[in-house]
């Protein structure tokens, strides 16, 4: 019985989990570095015009850093930083830049699947909220 309850709880949590998507519409590769709250990182190359990354948003302190330069940790590399935390029943998210905005001339938009949530097209560092089942998509260019 306890195993059944644990499985049902896990399924319910997944059913209401939000998703994070990054879509590269630029005519050049983009580099996505994800940093978790425990400071572990993963880096992905998003192909020009078609590269995508998708994941279920889990927990707090998820940072999606996007650059047009593979040298993410260089202080000379402009970074677009999208932070997301899932604190049920709410997703918290913000967009900021570090060392400049790599998309200042190319543009970006963060859109949501929930019409009651605010999209973002400027790195204003303002924290926004959405229901934790929302799909958030960062479109580059």
C-alpha positions in Angstrom: 0.0 0.0 0.0 2.8 2.4 0.8 4.5 1.8 -2.5 1.3 2.5 -4.3 0.9 5.8 -2.5 4.5 6.8 -3.2 4.0 6.0 -6.9 0.8 8.0 -7.1 2.4 10.9 -5.3 5.3 10.9 -7.8 2.9 10.7 -10.7 0.8 13.6 -9.3 3.9 15.7 -8.9 5.0 15.0 -12.4 1.6 15.8 -13.8 1.6 19.3 -12.4 5.3 20.0 -13.0 6.2 22.8 -15.3 8.5 22.5 -18.2 11.5 24.6 -19.3 12.2 24.9 -23.0 15.0 26.8 -24.8 14.7 27.1 -28.6 17.5 28.6 -30.7 16.1 30.4 -33.7 19.4 32.3 -34.3 21.5 31.7 -37.4 24.4 30.7 -35.2 24.9 28.2 -32.4 23.9 29.1 -28.9 25.4 27.6 -25.7 23.2 26.6 -22.8 24.8 26.1 -19.4 22.4 24.9 -16.7 23.4 25.4 -13.0 21.5 23.7 -10.3 21.1 24.7 -6.6 23.9 22.3 -5.7 26.2 24.1 -8.2 26.4 21.1 -10.6 26.4 22.2 -14.2 25.6 20.8 -17.6 26.4 22.5 -20.9 24.6 21.9 -24.3 25.2 23.3 -27.8 22.0 24.4 -29.4 22.3 24.1 -33.2 21.7 27.2 -35.3 18.1 27.7 -36.3 16.8 24.5 -34.8 18.5 23.6 -31.5 16.2 22.9 -28.6 16.4 21.8 -25.0 13.5 20.6 -22.8 13.2 19.4 -19.2 10.7 19.2 -16.4 11.3 22.0 -13.8 12.3 20.4 -10.5 13.0 22.2 -7.3 14.5 25.6 -6.6 17.6 27.4 -7.9 17.6 26.3 -11.6 19.7 28.7 -13.7 19.7 28.5 -17.5 22.6 30.6 -18.9 22.7 31.3 -22.6 25.6 32.7 -24.6 26.7 32.9 -28.2 30.3 32.1 -27.1 31.3 28.6 -25.9 33.5 30.2 -23.1 30.6 30.6 -20.6 32.8 31.2 -17.6 34.9 34.0 -19.2 34.2 37.4 -17.6 34.1 38.8 -21.2 31.3 36.5 -22.3 27.8 38.2 -22.2 25.2 35.9 -20.7 21.4 35.8 -20.7 20.4 34.2 -17.4 16.9 32.7 -16.9 16.3 31.6 -13.3 13.4 29.2 -12.4 12.2 27.7 -9.2 9.3 25.4 -8.6 7.7 25.9 -5.2 4.3 24.2 -5.6 1.9 25.4 -6.5 4.0 28.2 -8.0 6.8 28.7 -10.5 9.0 31.7 -9.9 11.1 33.0 -12.8 13.2 36.0 -13.9 15.5 37.0 -16.7 18.7 39.0 -16.3 22.1 39.5 -17.9 25.7 39.2 -16.7 28.6 40.8 -18.5 26.3 42.2 -21.2 23.3 41.0 -23.2 24.3 38.6 -25.9 20.8 39.1 -27.5 20.7 42.9 -27.4 20.6 43.1 -31.2 19.1 39.7 -31.9 16.2 39.7 -29.4 14.7 36.9 -27.3 11.3 36.2 -25.8 10.2 34.1 -22.8 6.6 32.9 -23.4 4.3 30.8 -21.2 1.6 28.4 -22.0 -0.6 30.0 -19.3 -2.2 33.3 -20.5 -2.3 34.5 -16.9 1.5 34.5 -16.7 3.7 37.3 -17.9 6.1 36.8 -20.8 9.5 38.5 -20.9 11.4 40.2 -23.8 13.7 42.3 -21.8 16.2 41.3 -19.1 14.7 43.3 -16.3 15.5 40.9 -13.4 11.9 41.2 -12.2 10.6 38.0 -10.5 7.4 36.7 -12.0 5.1 33.9 -11.0 3.0 31.3 -12.8 1.2 28.1 -11.9 3.6 25.2 -11.6 2.0 23.3 -14.5 3.0 26.0 -17.0 5.3 25.5 -19.9 7.9 28.2 -20.2 9.8 28.6 -23.5 12.8 30.9 -24.1 13.0 31.7 -27.8 16.3 33.0 -28.9 16.4 35.5 -31.9 
